Amino acid sequence: MAALVNVLTGMNIGGGYASRKGSFVKLAEFGGTEMEDLNEWLERFNQIAEANMWTEYRRFQIIGEYLVGTAARWYNEVKGWIGS
């Protein structure tokens, strides 16, 4: 049971916090179509980021990997401004 909790929470029951790289939960891609809701997607992104214990910097690094189509083109145009 402790091993399952360790995997699901990223914690080591026998000795405190265990750092983990990677993702516990996967996120669907976002394309920026009219059928998609940006606010819902961002809320889900932030929930998953919290579950995966991503820092703000790591979120910035990762978010572009989940964008496709129009959203990816927009992100590629503005990402230089975001980091400035």
N, C-alpha and C positions, 0 to 999 in steps of 0.2 A: 504494500500500500504506500509506503514512504517513497518508493521509487516512482510510482505514478504521480504522486503529489509533486515530487521534485521536477519531473518532466513538464507537468502542466503549469507549474508556477515559476519555474526557474530558481526555486529555492532548494537548499540542501537541508532537509529536516534534521539531519545529524550534525550540522555545524554552520548554520547561518546561510547567507546569500551565496549563490553560485552564479557567477557571470555566465551568460550564454550568448553566443553569436548566432545569427540566423533569425528565423521567424517561427513563432508559435502558430500564428494564424495568417492565412493568405488573404490578399485583397484582390478584388476584381479590377480589371483595367477600366479607365474612364476615357471616353472619346470626345466628350463635349457635344454630343448630339442632343436634339430636342427631346428625345425619349429618356434622357438621363437627367437626374437631379443632382446638380453640383453640391448643394448643401448636404444632402443625404450622403453622397460619396465622401465628402470631406469629414463629416461626422464619423463615418465608418473608418476612414483612414486614421483619424485621431484615436478612435477606440482600439484599433489594431496596433497603432504605434505605442499606446500605453501598455497593452498586453505584451508586446514584444520588448518593452522597456527601451524604446528608441529615444535618444536625446533630441532636442530641437535641431541640432546640426545634422544628426543622422536622418531625421525626417526630411530635411532639405535635400540631402544626398539621394534619398530613396524615391521621393515622390515622382520624379520624372520617369522612372522605370515603369510606373503604372499608368502613364498617359499615352494614348494612341491617337492617331488621326489629327483632327483639328486641335484638340487639347495639347497634343505633343508639339505640334507646330507652334502654337501660342507660347507654350512653356519654353521652347528652345529660343524664341525671340526675346523673352523677358528675363530669363534666368540670370543673365549677367547683371541686370539692374537690381535683382533681389539680393544678391550677395554683396552689393556695394554699400 
